[in-house]
Amino acid sequence: MIARGRAEYELATQSVGWLGKSPDNVSSVLTGMMTHIEVFEDYSQERPDALRNYFTYVSEKNLYLTYALVNPQGDRSKAPGEHTKNIYHTLGVVEKNAKGIVVRGAKMLATGAPLADEILIGVHNPLKPGIDERYAVSFAMPLNAKGIKIISRRSYELGVNPKDYRLSYRFDENDSIIYFDDVLVPWERVFIFEDIEMCRRQFKEAAAEVLMDTQSQARYAVKLHFLAGLAQAMAETNGVCEYPTVRESLAKLACYAMNIEGLFNSLIHNPRVDNGFYIPDRTQLYACQVIAQEIYPKVLETIRKLAGGGVLMLPSSEADLENDEILLIIEKTQYSSVASPVERVRLMKLVWDAVGSEFASRHLQYEVFYTGASYFALERLYTKYDWKSSKELVEKIKAL
């Protein structure tokens, strides 16, 4: 468990925490399913074999997977099966035959889909028994299979200068809706078929969710350390590092980063034995998720306040630095005692790419909603927390 966690942390440093769906993310999901294969054995005789064989296949081929677990938003006041005019708005089963199942409809958010080899489909949304069974499926398919269409948002790296957008250019991973246009999924790739309760058990009773989100905490810790270092470098460049209020702000950023790293270390160093495997503790994980959602907006706000107008009074692009007349003015206006004017411009552009660009805004949305809306994260923690032990402490004092 510790070795796995450290490997995830080191992998995250390669993208300084900005690659959310790195290849170790969805592979953690599959590993978590395999640690609790008996959950699938309780459900079926054939589906566990499909999962075992697929796990072996992607491991030997070293494939990069993404996943799509969320139903398209549409009218959330209705269950998928209640959309009578468009029952395949959400991905569902059209028919089954000897070869497999035919599916139609959409899933989101397949982060990194344009880059991945295959996609894992599952269900995170509530489904209604008696209405939504056709949507209760889980399977995996190559993303170049016939009938699979990737509808991606605009790429933030497209057409930009790498020196203007150092993060966007290197680490943007397009989020996508995946549409299945009557795709035949062979039985050997079907893990769950029309079983609502099993779709819940796939992530909640197996270790899929736990291992996936532990990997995410490793990445998040690295990202916060990067942002703290970026803010400190900006403060040094602007000559304000010795101001008490600035040091307080930087100390808060360091505290946020160390807080998440400490929580991540607690996950891998204080696991629970579950089904014969060392698995991170769910209660600790849910606490991490709540704190992580709350911290990220505070981090960005702190850096924005430290930056002030410095991230706005910048040349339009790297090309301006190649124009002698403009460069002369830049050298007069972008002054720093510890960096050249060009170095200062490039640093402040990096700050903007981290906190203010489209890429940065997407990451804010990503971090705040990675584990769902905040009330879901709080509900999970409330349900899992050991209230009995806490109340026993109260009773102990009351009995004195």
TIPA-316885 format. One record per residue (C-alpha): x, y, z; residue in three letters. Coordinates in steps of 0.001 Angstrom, whole numbers, plus 500000, padded with zeros to 6 digits. Example, Ala and Ser with C-alpha at 12.3 -4.5 7.8 and 13.67 -1.06 7.14 Angstrom:
2
512300495500507800ALA/513670498940507140SER/
This chain:
400
500000500000500000MET/502811502390500907ILE/504829501542497796ALA/501768502054495620ARG/501069505428497226GLY/504643506639496815ARG/504622505554493165ALA/501425507554492601GLU/502996510572494304TYR/506141510353492174GLU/504105509946488993LEU/502121513060489911ALA/505341515088490187THR/505919514561486451GLN/502955516829485742SER/503385518784489011VAL/499890517591489907GLY/498048519042486902TRP/497228515787485111LEU/494048514592486802GLY/493431511384484875LYS/496943510034484603SER/497132506339483657PRO/497320505209487292ASP/493859506625488057ASN/491491504233486300VAL/493924501340486730SER/493355501884490460SER/489627501396489857VAL/490215498021488228LEU/492618496994490977THR/489993497883493574GLY/487451495710491809MET/489857492787491767MET/490542493020495500THR/486834492345496046HIS/486112489995493171ILE/483674488083495369GLU/481298491060495122VAL/480997490181491446PHE/480890486451492202GLU/477844487011494411ASP/476160488629491443TYR/477026486274488605SER/479220483376487504GLN/480166484823484115GLU/480797488492484943ARG/483719487876487375PRO/485520485916484660ASP/485028488824482270ALA/486530491190484849LEU/489489488905485608ARG/490306488442481941ASN/489993492161481224TYR/492236493048484166PHE/494883490666482828THR/494503492033479313TYR/494942495722480183VAL/497788494897482585SER/499745492946479989GLU/499066495545477277LYS/499777498418479686ASN/496759500329478391LEU/495734503857479347TYR/492089503936480425LEU/489635506708481133THR/486135506274482504TYR/482664507777482180ALA/480459507131485210LEU/478056510073485205VAL/474808510401483286ASN/474362513535481129PRO/472672516306483087GLN/469526516891481041GLY/466500517130483346ASP/467832515920486686ARG/464339516055488208SER/463586512859486304LYS/465147509413486425ALA/466689508319483089PRO/463783505970482419GLY/461278508787482898GLU/462534510654479819HIS/459858509013477696THR/460579511119474604LYS/464268510218474697ASN/464874507101476746ILE/468423506846475391TYR/469520510294476489HIS/471538508307479044THR/473435505229477892LEU/471243502147478106GLY/470784498655476743VAL/468920498445473438VAL/469073494684473096GLU/471060491602474027LYS/472048488661471875ASN/474449485743471827ALA/477399488025471057LYS/476777490643473720GLY/474711493751474443ILE/473908496671472164VAL/474034500040473941VAL/472940503536472946ARG/473229506936474600GLY/475728509188476351ALA/478007509234479369LYS/480253511907480854MET/482821513186481877LEU/485451511176480070ALA/488512513213480988THR/491422512422478699GLY/489288510385476293ALA/491025511738473150PRO/494294510405474589LEU/493167507096476105ALA/493139503585474661ASP/489944502323476274GLU/487046503473478418ILE/485402501963481475LEU/481668502602481782ILE/479829502485485102GLY/477098504264487046VAL/477461506806489842HIS/474003508371489569ASN/471011507022491516PRO/468747504755489493LEU/465130503827490212LYS/464257500114490494PRO/461589499036488079GLY/462330501964485761ILE/466061502275485189ASP/467391498734484853GLU/468355499264481216ARG/470871501916482375TYR/472451499726485076ALA/475428498417483122VAL/479191498386483400SER/481631497423480673PHE/484864498437478947ALA/485521499113475277MET/488305500426473011PRO/487636504073472218LEU/488095503426468503ASN/485318500810468440ALA/482640501217465796LYS/479836503517466953GLY/481717505244469790ILE/481837509020469315LYS/483925511423471425ILE/482453514925471722ILE/485224516962473318SER/485341520462474676ARG/487786522904473099ARG/491396522109473808SER/493096524850475817TYR/496496524036474316GLU/495381524451470715LEU/497252527256468997GLY/498900528706472103VAL/502559529513472594ASN/504128527090475103PRO/505898529968476868LYS/502637531904477307ASP/500686528933478664TYR/503175526500480141ARG/500556524458482004LEU/497737524601479446SER/500063523611476639TYR/501443520545478385ARG/498766519216480706PHE/495345519954479271ASP/493342516706479176GLU/490154517207477246ASN/486890516395479004ASP/484371514692476751SER/480899513304476388ILE/480992509799474970ILE/478093508812472732TYR/477419505165471949PHE/475587504819468647ASP/474251501246468899ASP/477599499807469955VAL/477915496044470345LEU/479716495231473612VAL/480884491587473644PRO/479897489551476706TRP/483559489117477625GLU/483706492867478263ARG/480456493186480226VAL/480893493367484017PHE/477339494283485088ILE/474109493855483163PHE/470807495504484176GLU/471399495316487936ASP/470957498587489842ILE/472185497316493210GLU/475309495815491663MET/476199499133490039CYS/476308500634493541ARG/478280497721494983ARG/480849497917492168GLN/482296501109493663PHE/481043501189497258LYS/481679497621498429GLU/484733496944496300ALA/487849499080496789ALA/487517500780493404ALA/486466504176494752GLU/488951504079497622VAL/492040503303495540LEU/491010505737492812MET/490535508608495243ASP/493744507805497130THR/495606508258493858GLN/493809511565493423SER/494943512751496858GLN/498567512072495887ALA/498164514212492787ARG/496364516928494729TYR/499122517151497339ALA/501754517629494623VAL/499616520283492949LYS/499255522312496153LEU/503020522172496738HIS/503506523501493207PHE/501066526353493796LEU/502726527242497090ALA/506121527338495376GLY/504720529414492530LEU/503267531975494951ALA/506507532197496883GLN/508506532703493671ALA/506118535465492653MET/506449537161496034ALA/510248537000495817GLU/510201538447492306THR/507982541295493488ASN/510180541949496520GLY/507436541463499088VAL/508518538235500783CYS/509467540005503998GLU/506125541737504435TYR/504385540107507431PRO/501006539892505681THR/502590538277502626VAL/504429535740504774ARG/501150534919506497GLU/499513534263503144SER/502409532106501965LEU/502351530205505249ALA/498673529434504685LYS/499480527990501275LEU/502223525868502832ALA/499755524755505496CYS/497180523719502904TYR/499793521682501008ALA/501109519994504155MET/497557519337505337ASN/496675517392502173ILE/500025515604502121GLU/499501514576505737GLY/496029513277504938LEU/497389511371501951PHE/500124509799504084ASN/497525508794506659SER/495649506929503924LEU/498614504804502890ILE/500250504383506328HIS/497126503682508359ASN/495084501308506190PRO/492480498755507156ARG/492689495060506390VAL/489748494471504093ASP/489174491080502497ASN/492821490190503066GLY/494164493379501474PHE/495514496568502995TYR/493028499207501862ILE/492901502924502812PRO/490341503729505486ASP/487113505031503949ARG/486331507444506780THR/489730509092506439GLN/489294509221502682LEU/485899510915502935TYR/487378513471505344ALA/490144514134502799CYS/487573514745500094GLN/485612517258502164VAL/488743519210503056ILE/490107519051499499ALA/486933520590498079GLN/487098523479500547GLU/490803524205500191ILE/491246524727496451TYR/489157527912496088PRO/491021529352499096LYS/494382528569497490VAL/493442530342494256LEU/492001533318496115GLU/495187533673498170THR/497408533634495074ILE/495140536093493248ARG/495398538531496155LYS/499175538197496193LEU/499331538747492427ALA/497159541853492304GLY/497334543568488928GLY/500658541952488098GLY/498997539128486170VAL/497020541629484079LEU/499706544141483029MET/501521541621480841LEU/502543541645477156PRO/500017539995474878SER/502261537098473918SER/505791535746473763GLU/506042537354470337ALA/506191540789471993ASP/509548539831473501LEU/510937539379470003GLU/510052542942468994ASN/512915545268469903ASP/510724548337470418GLU/508237546538472654ILE/511003544694474500LEU/512645548017475373LEU/509449549187477064ILE/508996545833478787ILE/512503546087480228GLU/511605549512481654LYS/508240548473483126THR/508594544853484235GLN/511211545584486878TYR/512409543156489532SER/515462543164491777SER/515920539398491563VAL/514827538545488001ALA/515187539994484535SER/512123541687483013PRO/511639538763480616VAL/511889536262483469GLU/509341538259485438ARG/506912538336482510VAL/507180534587482014ARG/506701533887485720LEU/503600536070485928MET/502191534390482825LYS/502684531059484561LEU/500823532396487594VAL/497945533490485369TRP/497820530103483665ASP/497526528494487112ALA/494836530769488577VAL/493096532799485857GLY/493167531205482414SER/490473528932480961GLU/492704526032481922PHE/492817527328485510ALA/489053527825485652SER/488490524288484439ARG/490774522985487208HIS/488844524939489821LEU/485639523278488657GLN/487390519911488479TYR/488770520015492027GLU/485557521291493607VAL/483379518661491909PHE/485830515768491541TYR/484003513701494163THR/480585515199493461GLY/478771518138495014ALA/479933519115498510SER/476746517892500172TYR/477410514398498769PHE/480916514416500227ALA/479602515588503601LEU/476820512988503578GLU/479341510210502886ARG/481463511356505804LEU/478478511713508134TYR/477323508199507286THR/480752506588507739LYS/482042508466510798TYR/482192506560514093ASP/479673508646516032TRP/479294505905518655LYS/482897506240519831SER/482632510015519931SER/479450509899522007LYS/481052507401524381GLU/483619510067525214LEU/480778512424526060VAL/479121509790528251GLU/482397509217530047LYS/482477512816531226ILE/478767512883531987LYS/479241509888534279ALA/481864511641536454LEU/
